[in-house]
Amino acid sequence: MALHKLLVDDYSDDGYSLMAIHCTIEDYRVAYLLNQHLNINLVRKSQDLDFKYIAASYSIYEWEDKNQLMTWNLVSNVCKKEEDSLTSTGSLFKSQNKIIRSHNLIPEFKKVNYFLKIDNDGSFINEKTLIHKIQEIPQIVAVYSIEVSLLKSKDNLIFN
């Protein structure tokens, strides 16, 4: 009997735009400010984006634009977890040292705080005007577009 395998080496979907957002405010404030300035309606999903293998979870907000057939996602890139320290104290007594370890959704962009992913399914998005509108928000330090094809960890951007 013949054995058939389907090999999927690379997830390549150019049906979305990705923007990096640098700011130090909380995720709900970023979602609120984007809603106000872009006339969208990002809402926090009931469950965070969870990666079990590193025990990290990332907040995610979503809005489905049924008129334009687009899905907008705002996802945090940084997850800080308190973990036990693995260092040996060299004493007879247990040491309860805790450290805060930071995990990134997209490790190539460690300094990015949030990503705005827009699934457009071939529809046209004017990224320059969108970036310009986001730059007008005083709390946001920087925003820029990211070329998705250059990402090594683009599989982490598959939310559904």
Steps between C-alpha positions, in 0.01 A plus 500: 500500500636842405555761766426862408627791702406862479791718607432855602836667549404861519187691581495778245197720502535850367137569580585719798689812596708523814597813690728536801396739778741636760342644816512443874130517585277203584335292229144616575609865464664427164184327378287793620722758329506303174121469513465876546746606228426235237123466553528127568366285784776279643369279783705275726454133419378277779820295493854628462735368238664217693824318426531198726854407407642815659210563737438846361171669418443816299198729511311521173228735377291439189253675273332354195414764243216330316465785247861486379542125575800567723604375842708727722710358784701685760731260680758558769857399415628484859405260777671532836481201733632453850702180519717320752869574477713206393817619672653303783560686823755251636330492840305238688180704492271552206506841346171630362643730234257604230594663173285670238561350158380668182368301201428641154237389251728602212858467629647687201335819627572495874457875543152512343220519757198421279419375152202610294410226254240571232369200305383657178455195269626689198321827574705816471619670817671835481767431761657846473183682602433243772851545641460878481175484699660278765801732524265782594424324830726672756548192720643292214872550452544330161308292249622340179413227254674161512572282198335171597698287256823580688374374837637171629222454757201599289323181610442672836271743318245230416227576753201300377 
